[in-house]
Amino acid sequence: MKRAFRAWAACLLAAFSVATHAEEACEPSRWGPDDEIGNANLITPESVLAAASLVRTGKTYSLGIVVDETTPAFPPRALTLQVVQPNQQEGRAAFPNMTYNDDVFQGWFGIGPQIDGLGHLGAAGGMYYNCNDAKDFAFLTGLTKLGIEKIPPLVARGVLLDMAGHFGVEHMESGQFFTVEDVQAVEEKQGTPVRKGDVVLFHTGWTDAKLEAEPDVWVATQPGQSEEVAQYMASKEVVAVGADTWGLDVVPPPDPNRPFQGHVILLKENGIYILETMNTGPLVRDGAFEFLFVLGQAKVRGAVQMIINPIAIR
């Protein structure tokens, strides 16, 4: 993890030391000054019915992975779990007819499979989605705007784009990025054009190949999207973009002064959610490139991220 921390310290220093005029500017939401959910506004009863029509076999896929205290994460994130038996020490019974266990979770919500809410990342100067300034809404006790609890159920057409397959490999390499041309080629090959209101997932093979075999490598670097791909996804008006990597954007970035710029483009500039460490391998193996995507995250008031287990249904 020391290797990962050094790599991320360098990225973070670069991110906070460089702020372009475009990053400091803000674009008001097309849904008005009170909008806190961004492109989730595109989900309507009509779009949900259309997405539900994709279900043909009833087969379900868990898009989350199992996490525990050994799961590598962006430093200094960590978690611990303790199972306790309240009021049952030394053989005491809490109730005459039963015993029970409870659990105590201490950790960061940005570990493993997760959704990045619109309050997670903004520009270097502190400007977030819909012209919200961090000093006005981001507090130690939680966000007063753009919190994870504001996100409605995400039910949409899901599209999986097999980028590893496009390059003819089991997994893409660290620092390897895909371009708009690559994405468009996969859309055409699979017959799955990205449409307005979609949830788009990229398969790189990175987590299947590295998470267990080389966890320190997995968390220190990754293949991913270029900035231009993030702009392309925004032009398609998707609801969320994700991948089977821990951070979606390519690491290290081609320009060391612009780490995670795809996050800025999607979250801050366009109100598009980010899904990380998605379990896309089973979908690829089944050729399930189009499906019903369903997510209802825990509603912890003021949180910026959440561990999730979305479901894909064919």
C-alpha positions in Angstrom: 0.0 0.0 0.0 3.0 2.3 0.4 3.5 2.2 -3.3 -0.1 3.2 -3.9 0.1 6.0 -1.3 3.1 7.5 -3.0 1.5 7.3 -6.4 -1.7 8.9 -5.1 0.1 11.6 -3.2 1.7 12.7 -6.5 -1.6 12.7 -8.3 -3.3 14.7 -5.6 -0.6 17.3 -5.4 -0.9 17.7 -9.2 -4.7 17.9 -9.0 -4.7 20.7 -6.4 -1.8 22.7 -7.8 -3.3 23.2 -11.3 -6.7 24.7 -11.9 -7.7 25.9 -15.4 -10.3 28.5 -16.1 -12.6 25.8 -17.4 -12.3 23.9 -14.1 -13.1 27.0 -12.0 -16.1 27.9 -14.1 -19.5 26.4 -13.4 -22.4 25.4 -15.6 -25.9 25.8 -14.1 -28.0 22.7 -14.3 -30.6 22.7 -17.1 -33.1 21.5 -14.4 -32.6 24.7 -12.4 -30.7 26.1 -9.4 -32.2 23.6 -6.9 -31.3 20.5 -8.9 -29.2 18.0 -6.9 -29.5 14.8 -8.9 -28.2 15.7 -12.3 -28.8 13.3 -15.1 -30.9 11.1 -12.8 -33.6 13.5 -13.9 -33.6 11.6 -17.2 -35.1 8.5 -15.6 -38.8 8.6 -16.1 -41.6 6.0 -15.9 -41.5 5.7 -19.7 -37.7 5.1 -19.7 -38.0 2.5 -17.0 -40.7 0.6 -18.9 -38.5 0.7 -22.0 -35.5 -0.6 -20.0 -37.6 -3.4 -18.4 -38.5 -4.7 -21.9 -34.8 -5.8 -22.2 -35.5 -8.6 -19.7 -35.8 -11.8 -21.7 -34.4 -14.7 -19.6 -34.7 -13.4 -16.1 -31.0 -14.1 -15.4 -29.5 -11.8 -12.8 -25.9 -10.6 -12.3 -24.4 -9.1 -9.1 -22.3 -6.2 -10.2 -20.7 -5.8 -6.8 -17.8 -7.7 -5.3 -17.2 -8.9 -1.7 -15.3 -6.4 0.4 -13.5 -6.8 3.8 -10.6 -5.2 5.7 -8.1 -6.6 3.2 -9.7 -4.9 0.2 -7.2 -2.4 -1.3 -8.6 1.1 -1.7 -7.6 4.7 -2.5 -5.4 5.8 0.5 -6.2 6.3 3.3 -9.5 4.5 2.9 -10.0 1.4 5.0 -12.7 -0.5 6.8 -13.1 -2.8 9.9 -16.0 -4.9 11.0 -16.7 -6.1 14.5 -19.5 -8.5 15.5 -20.8 -8.0 19.0 -23.4 -9.5 21.3 -24.8 -6.6 23.3 -25.7 -7.3 26.9 -24.8 -11.0 26.5 -21.3 -10.9 28.1 -20.3 -13.7 30.5 -23.3 -15.9 29.7 -25.9 -13.3 30.3 -29.1 -13.5 28.2 -30.5 -10.4 26.6 -33.8 -12.2 26.0 -35.1 -15.4 27.6 -35.8 -17.1 24.2 -32.9 -16.2 22.0 -29.4 -14.8 21.5 -28.3 -12.3 18.7 -25.4 -10.7 17.0 -25.0 -7.1 15.8 -22.3 -5.6 13.7 -20.2 -2.4 14.1 -18.9 -1.0 10.8 -16.1 1.6 10.9 -14.9 2.6 7.5 -15.1 4.7 4.3 -18.0 4.3 1.9 -15.6 4.7 -1.0 -14.2 1.1 -0.9 -14.8 -1.6 -3.5 -18.0 -1.4 -5.6 -19.2 2.1 -5.2 -21.2 5.0 -6.6 -19.6 8.5 -6.6 -22.3 11.0 -5.9 -22.3 14.6 -7.3 -20.9 15.9 -4.0 -17.8 13.7 -4.3 -15.6 15.7 -6.6 -15.4 19.2 -7.9 -12.9 21.6 -9.4 -9.6 22.5 -7.6 -11.2 25.8 -6.4 -14.0 24.0 -4.6 -16.8 24.4 -7.2 -19.1 21.4 -7.6 -22.1 20.4 -9.7 -24.7 23.1 -10.4 -22.4 25.9 -9.1 -22.4 24.7 -5.5 -19.4 25.9 -3.6 -17.8 23.5 -1.1 -17.6 26.1 1.6 -21.4 26.4 1.5 -22.4 22.7 1.7 -19.5 20.4 2.6 -19.1 20.0 6.4 -17.4 17.4 8.6 -20.8 16.1 9.7 -21.9 15.6 6.1 -23.0 17.4 2.9 -26.1 19.7 3.1 -26.4 19.5 -0.7 -25.7 16.8 -3.3 -25.7 14.0 -0.6 -26.0 10.4 -1.6 -29.5 10.3 -0.1 -30.8 12.5 -2.9 -30.1 10.0 -5.6 -33.4 8.3 -6.8 -33.5 4.6 -7.8 -31.4 4.2 -10.9 -33.3 1.9 -13.2 -32.2 2.2 -16.8 -30.9 0.5 -19.9 -27.5 -0.9 -19.1 -24.8 -1.2 -21.8 -21.5 -3.1 -21.3 -18.7 -2.2 -23.6 -16.0 -4.8 -23.8 -12.8 -2.8 -24.2 -10.5 -5.7 -23.4 -12.1 -7.7 -26.2 -11.7 -4.7 -28.5 -7.9 -4.9 -27.9 -7.9 -8.7 -28.2 -6.7 -9.2 -24.6 -7.9 -10.7 -21.4 -7.1 -7.5 -19.6 -5.9 -4.0 -20.6 -2.5 -2.9 -19.1 -1.9 -0.3 -16.5 -1.8 3.2 -17.9 -3.5 2.0 -21.1 -6.4 4.2 -22.1 -9.2 3.9 -24.7 -10.3 6.6 -27.0 -13.7 7.8 -28.4 -12.8 5.9 -31.6 -12.3 2.7 -29.6 -15.6 3.2 -27.8 -17.5 3.8 -31.1 -15.9 0.7 -32.6 -17.2 -1.4 -29.7 -20.6 0.1 -29.9 -20.8 -0.8 -33.6 -19.3 -4.3 -33.2 -21.7 -5.3 -30.3 -24.7 -3.6 -31.8 -25.1 -1.6 -28.6 -25.1 2.1 -29.4 -25.0 4.3 -26.3 -28.3 6.3 -25.9 -29.7 9.1 -23.7 -30.5 7.9 -20.2 -28.2 4.8 -20.3 -25.9 3.4 -17.7 -22.6 2.5 -19.4 -20.1 0.1 -18.0 -16.6 -0.5 -19.5 -14.9 -3.9 -19.1 -11.1 -3.7 -19.0 -10.5 -7.1 -17.3 -8.3 -5.3 -14.7 -10.1 -6.4 -11.5 -10.5 -10.0 -12.7 -6.7 -10.1 -13.5 -5.2 -8.1 -10.6 -7.4 -7.6 -7.5 -6.5 -11.0 -6.0 -3.3 -11.8 -7.7 -1.6 -8.4 -7.3 -3.6 -6.1 -5.0 -0.9 -3.5 -4.6 -0.6 -3.2 -8.4 -4.4 -3.1 -8.8 -4.8 -0.1 -6.6 -1.7 1.8 -7.7 -2.6 2.1 -11.3 -5.2 1.1 -13.8 -6.4 1.2 -17.5 -9.3 3.5 -18.2 -11.1 6.2 -20.2 -9.4 9.2 -21.7 -10.8 12.7 -21.0 -12.3 12.7 -24.5 -14.3 9.5 -23.7 -15.8 11.3 -20.6 -16.8 14.2 -22.9 -18.3 11.7 -25.4 -20.3 10.1 -22.6 -21.5 13.5 -21.5 -22.6 14.3 -25.1 -24.7 11.1 -25.1 -26.5 12.3 -21.9 -26.0 9.1 -20.0 -27.0 8.7 -16.3 -23.9 7.0 -15.1 -20.6 5.7 -16.3 -18.6 2.9 -14.7 -15.9 0.3 -15.1 -14.4 -2.8 -13.6 -11.6 -0.6 -12.2 -11.4 1.3 -8.9 -11.3 4.8 -10.5 -12.7 4.7 -14.1 -10.0 7.2 -15.4 -6.7 5.9 -16.7 -3.9 6.0 -14.1 -1.3 7.4 -14.5 -2.9 10.0 -16.7 -1.3 11.1 -20.0 -1.1 14.6 -18.5 0.2 14.4 -14.9 -1.3 17.7 -14.2 -4.8 16.4 -14.9 -5.5 13.3 -12.9 -9.1 12.1 -12.7 -10.2 14.8 -15.1 -12.9 12.4 -16.3 -14.4 12.7 -12.8 -14.5 16.4 -13.1 -16.2 16.2 -16.5 -18.8 13.7 -15.5 -19.6 14.7 -11.9 -19.0 18.4 -11.7 -19.7 19.6 -15.2 -22.5 17.2 -16.3 -24.2 15.6 -13.3 -23.3 12.1 -14.4 -22.7 9.5 -11.7 -19.6 7.2 -11.6 -19.7 3.5 -10.7 -16.4 1.9 -9.7 -15.1 -1.7 -9.3 -18.1 -3.2 -11.1 -18.1 -7.0 -11.6 -18.4 -7.0 -15.4 -16.6 -10.3 -16.1 -19.7 -12.5 -15.9 -21.6 -10.3 -18.3 -18.7 -10.4 -20.8 -18.5 -14.2 -20.6 -22.3 -14.5 -21.3 -22.2 -11.9 -24.0 -24.7 -9.8 -22.0 -23.9 -6.4 -23.5 -27.4 -4.9 -23.0 -29.6 -5.4 -19.9 -31.8 -3.8 -17.3 -29.7 -2.0 -14.7 -31.1 -1.6 -11.2 -29.6 0.3 -8.2 -31.0 1.5 -5.0 -28.2 2.7 -2.7 -28.2 3.1 1.0 -29.5 6.6 1.9 -27.0 7.8 4.5 -27.7 11.5 4.8 -24.8 13.8 3.7 -22.6 11.0 2.4 -20.6 11.5 -0.8 -20.1 7.9 -1.9 -21.7 4.5 -1.1 -20.7 0.8 -1.3 -23.2 -0.7 -3.7 -24.3 -3.9 -5.3 -26.2 -3.0 -8.5 -28.0 -5.8 -10.4 -28.0 -6.4 -14.1 -31.0 -8.4 -15.4 -31.3 -10.0 -18.9 
